[in-house]
Amino acid sequence: MRGSEAFTRPPTERGDSGKEMDCDEAILRIYQYLDGELTVWRRRAIARHLDECPPCAEGFDFEIELRQVVASKCRDEVPPELKRRIAEAIGITVQEERRGPDHI
């Protein structure tokens, strides 16, 4: 943070302490940011920090890519019997999935 700049930004661009968002606070809240768990004001403060801080922006980009890889690679197939038992337990019917020859 540079001198008096922390006190020149409007409140919507500040962190919890009323000062400009710094790297420590941005990193601390990055997972809440990614999960959409922050107020609009905190999201704006972090977004502004990411726009102005290349090292934090790189870390943010890495986290987004990591989440995308995990989401695309870590998918378990639920066995049809388990689906049927769960549906039966909650009182609904489930149609059997039909798999084509290209399903691995």
C-alpha positions as CSV (number, residue, x, y, z in Angstrom):
1,M,0.0,0.0,0.0
2,R,1.3,3.4,-0.9
3,G,1.0,6.2,1.7
4,S,-2.2,8.1,1.6
5,E,-3.7,6.2,-1.3
6,A,-5.4,3.8,1.2
7,F,-7.6,6.7,2.2
8,T,-8.4,8.1,-1.2
9,R,-10.6,5.3,-2.5
10,P,-14.3,5.2,-1.9
11,P,-15.6,2.7,0.7
12,T,-16.8,0.3,-2.0
13,E,-13.2,-0.4,-3.0
14,R,-11.8,-1.0,0.5
15,G,-11.4,-4.1,2.5
16,D,-12.8,-4.8,6.0
17,S,-10.4,-2.5,7.7
18,G,-11.5,0.5,5.7
19,K,-8.1,0.6,4.0
20,E,-7.3,-0.4,0.4
21,M,-7.3,-4.1,-0.1
22,D,-3.8,-5.6,0.2
23,C,-2.4,-8.9,-1.0
24,D,-2.8,-10.6,2.4
25,E,-6.4,-9.8,2.6
26,A,-7.1,-10.6,-1.1
27,I,-5.4,-14.0,-0.7
28,L,-7.2,-14.7,2.6
29,R,-10.6,-14.1,0.9
30,I,-9.9,-15.5,-2.6
31,Y,-11.8,-18.8,-2.0
32,Q,-14.8,-16.9,-0.6
33,Y,-14.6,-14.7,-3.7
34,L,-14.5,-17.8,-6.0
35,D,-17.4,-19.4,-4.1
36,G,-19.5,-16.2,-4.3
37,E,-19.7,-15.8,-0.5
38,L,-18.7,-12.2,-0.3
39,T,-20.7,-9.0,-0.3
40,V,-20.8,-6.9,-3.5
41,W,-18.5,-4.4,-1.9
42,R,-15.8,-7.0,-0.9
43,R,-16.0,-8.6,-4.3
44,R,-15.4,-5.2,-5.9
45,A,-12.4,-4.5,-3.6
46,I,-10.9,-7.9,-4.5
47,A,-11.6,-7.4,-8.2
48,R,-9.9,-4.0,-8.2
49,H,-6.9,-5.5,-6.3
50,L,-6.6,-8.3,-8.9
51,D,-6.7,-5.8,-11.7
52,E,-3.8,-3.9,-10.1
53,C,-1.7,-6.7,-8.8
54,P,-0.2,-9.1,-11.3
55,P,1.1,-11.6,-8.7
56,C,-2.3,-11.9,-7.1
57,A,-4.0,-12.1,-10.5
58,E,-1.7,-15.0,-11.5
59,G,-2.6,-16.8,-8.3
60,F,-6.3,-16.2,-8.9
61,D,-6.1,-17.5,-12.5
62,F,-4.3,-20.6,-11.3
63,E,-7.1,-21.3,-8.8
64,I,-9.7,-20.9,-11.5
65,E,-7.8,-23.3,-13.8
66,L,-7.4,-25.8,-10.9
67,R,-11.1,-25.7,-10.2
68,Q,-11.9,-26.3,-13.8
69,V,-9.5,-29.3,-14.0
70,V,-10.9,-30.8,-10.8
71,A,-14.4,-30.3,-12.0
72,S,-13.7,-31.9,-15.4
73,K,-11.6,-34.8,-14.2
74,C,-13.1,-35.8,-10.8
75,R,-16.5,-37.1,-11.8
76,D,-17.7,-40.3,-10.3
77,E,-20.4,-42.3,-12.0
78,V,-23.2,-43.2,-9.6
79,P,-24.2,-46.8,-10.0
80,P,-27.8,-47.3,-11.3
81,E,-28.6,-49.5,-8.3
82,L,-27.7,-46.7,-5.9
83,K,-29.7,-44.2,-7.9
84,R,-32.7,-46.6,-7.8
85,R,-32.4,-47.1,-4.0
86,I,-32.2,-43.4,-3.3
87,A,-35.1,-42.6,-5.6
88,E,-37.1,-45.3,-3.9
89,A,-36.2,-43.9,-0.5
90,I,-37.5,-40.5,-1.4
91,G,-40.5,-41.7,-3.3
92,I,-39.7,-41.0,-7.0
93,T,-39.0,-43.2,-10.0
94,V,-35.8,-43.1,-12.0
95,Q,-35.5,-44.1,-15.6
96,E,-32.5,-46.3,-16.4
97,E,-29.7,-44.5,-18.2
98,R,-29.0,-45.8,-21.7
99,R,-25.4,-45.8,-22.7
100,G,-24.2,-45.9,-26.2
101,P,-21.2,-47.9,-27.5
102,D,-18.9,-44.9,-27.1
103,H,-19.4,-44.7,-23.3
104,I,-16.3,-45.6,-21.4
